[in-house]
Amino acid sequence: QIYLGKLSTKYQGVVSEVEAYLEKMRTKNGCKFDLDVFLSSLSVVATEYDVSKFEANYLENEDKKINAADVKRDIKKTQGALEEALRFVETHLYIDTMKYFRSERTLTCLSFLFANAPGYIAKEINRRRIAYCTALALLTEYHSDNRRFVQDLAIIRECDGSDVAQALLKKMKSYDGLKRPVNWKLSLLSDLESPISRNNILFCFLYAMVRWNGARSFFSRTLIRAGKVANADEVDDVETSPDEDATIHEHHIYPVSRLAARG
């Protein structure tokens, strides 16, 4: 809110424009799409640095004073990068909302990549490589450490556009102990007494798997989409759906193999 207020001194219409955009994106992607998500991405798209440098490198940069036209341009560029990143996640990871894709920092890295290296990400082979890096980052909760987040932004900023995914993966694999949380999470899949709650990062992967396999609602027979999945935390998100008959609940999404094992 402080940064948005300071931006309004450069461009008076910024508050209403950003609030309208956030409302549109919350309706489409869930209430987890908030001002922090947008400003984090605006920071790296506009300044090529993480959000901690936003004020110094953008709002108060004496060498490059910004005006309303600059802010409008950067907001538009950020919106495009964010939407490309979210489409990428849905296309390659089958996660169609931030209800399950909850890592703001991972999304910010993706947005920066789309804004900074459009030629690289346009190639299908590179998109697959980045999808693998993104899935691994989610599974290990890699960007929960802000240092790793900043290092990945630096890799994206400094790579020549030909080996971004390889550099990100090399850095990721250089950390000790990364396999341990992955193995522990995977062990939960074989434990039928341990429920996979929505707060568990594995839930987004289970959701992605059933969606990849064309899962449908038990009742409406429509294809499952996260925007149609009701839960206690995001009732308002579901109520904005134009087709309320298609609303389902998370306990309706369950792998057939586990049901069979239950008899």
N, C-alpha and C positions, 0 to 999 in steps of 0.2 A: 504494500500500500504506500509506503514511503517513496519507493522508486517510481511508482505510478504518479504520485503527486508531483515529484520532481520533473517527470516527463511532461506533465501538463504545463509547466512553465515554458517548455519549448513548443508544445503543440496543444492548444487549449481543448481540442476535441478528442484527446487521447482517451480520457476516462470512459466516455460514452461508447467510443469505438471498440475499446478492449472489452468492456462489459457486455456489449452486444455479441462480440465474437465468443466470449466465454460461455454465454448462455446457449449459443448455437452448438458449441462443442460439448457442453455438458449434456445436452439433450441427445446428442449422437453417441458420445463416448462415456457417459457416466459422470457422477459428481466428483470423481477424483481428478477430472480435468479442471484445474483451478488456476488462480493467478500466478502461483509459484511455477507451475509447469510452463506457462506462457512466457513469463519474464526470464526464466532460466534459459529458454531457447532463444529469446530475443537478445539476451546478453551475448551468447556465443556467436549468433548469426551476425549481429551488428559490430561486435568488437573482436571476435575470434578468441575470446578468453572466457574463463568461467565467470559465474555470476558475482563472485567476490571482487572482481575487477571492473564490474559494470559502471560503478559511479566514477571511478578515476579515469577509465578509458573511454567513457562515452558522455556521461552527464557533465563532467567537469574538465573535459580535455581542452586545454587552452590552445593547443596546436591545431585542433580541428573542431571548431565550434559548430554544433549541430543546430538546425532550424526545423521548422514544422515540416518542410518538404522531406528532410532527411528522416525524421521520425516516421512519417507516413510510408516512405519507401521501405524502411527497415521492418515496420510492422507487417506490411504486405509480404515481404520476403520471408519473414518468420512464419506467418500463417501458411504460406505455401509449403515451406519446409516441414512444418509440423504435420500437415495433412498428408504429405508424401510419406513421411515416416510412419504414420498410423496406417495408411494404405499398405505399406510394405509389411508391417507386422501382421495385418489381416491376411494378405496374400501368401506370405511365406511361413507364418507361424500359426495361422488360423485363430488368432486371438483378436476379436473384433471390437473390443472396448477396453477402456482403462479400468473397468471393474475387475479384470483379471490381470491385465498388463499394468502393474502398479509401480514400476520403477521409473520415477521421474528422470533420474540421471541417465538411465539407459536411453530413454526417449530423447533426451536432450542431445546425447551423443549422435543418435541417428539423425536428428534434425540438422545438426551441424554438418554431418556427412553429406546429406542431400543438398544443403546450401553451398558447401565448400567444394564438393567434388562431384558435380552432376554427371560429368562424362564417365567417371569411374563407376558410379552406381547404376548408370544406364545399361551396362553390360550384364547380361543374365548370369554369367559365371561369377561375377563379382557380387551380385545380389545374393546368390546362394552362399557364398563365403561369408558375407556380412550376416546373413540369416543364422548361420551356424554360430558365429561369434555372439550374436544377440541372444540366442537360446542358451548358450553356455553362461553368459553373464547373468541371465535371469535365474537359471538353475542354481548357480553358486552364490547369487546375491552379491555379485562382484563389485557393483558400484555403491554398495552400502558404505564402503571406505571412500571418503572424499578424495584422498590422494590418488587412488586408482582412476577415479572420474577425471581429475585434472590431467593425469598422465595420458589418458585416452584422448582427451581433447587435443593435447599437444601432438600426439601421433597423427590425428586426423589433420591438424593444421600444417604439420611439417612434412608429411609424406608427399612424394611427387605425383601421387594419383595412380600409381601402378601396383602398389603392394600394400594398401591400407589394411585389408583384412589379415594378411600374413603378419604384419607388424603388430596389430592388435592382439592376435592370437598368441604370438610369441611372448608378448608382454604378459598376457594373462597366464600362460603356462609357466612363467618364471616364478610365480608365487608359490611358496611351499604351503602345503595343507589344503590346496584347492580340491584335490580328489576326495578328501575325507568327507566334506559336507555333501558332495554328490553321491558317494556310496551310501551315506547314512540316509539321505532322502530316498534313494532308490530302494533301500531295504524296507522302507515303509510300505511300498507297493505290494509286497508279499505278506504283509502282516494284516490279516483280515480283522484283527481285533483293534487295530489302530485306524480310526477314521481319518480321511483326508479332508480336513476342514478348509473353508475358503481362505483362511488366513495362512494356510500352508502353501508355499510356492508351488508345490506339485499340483495343486488344484488347477492352475492355469494350463499346465501341460496335459492333464487329464481332459480338461475341457477342450483343448486344442485337438486332442486325438479323436474324441467322439465327433467333433465338428468336421474334422478331416475325413472321417468315415461316413459323413452324410447323416449324422444322427438327427432324428425328428422328435418332436414333442409327442408324448404318449396320447395326448388328447386332441390336439388340433392337426396333427400330422404335418405341421409346417417345419421347415428346417430350423434347427436350434440357432439362435443368435443371442448373444449376451444381453442385448438391449431388451430382450423379451423375458429374461430370467429374473424373477422377483426374489427379493430378500429383505430382511428387516432394515438394513442400513440404507437402501437406495429405493424406497418405495416411490418417491417423486420421480425418479428416473424412469421407472416402469410406467407410471401413470401418463407420461408424455407420449407413450406409444400410441399410434393411430389405430392399432389393431389389438385391443385388449383381450380378445378371445384367444389370441396366440400366446398369451403370457403363461409361462411355466415356472416351476420352482426347482431349486438346485437338487432336491432329492429325486427329481425325475431324471436327472442325468447320472447314469450309473453304468459302468462297463458290464457287458453281458457275461464275461468270464467270472467276475466277482459274484454276480447273481447266481450263476450256475453252481459256483463253489458253495454257496449258501444253501443249495438244495431247493 
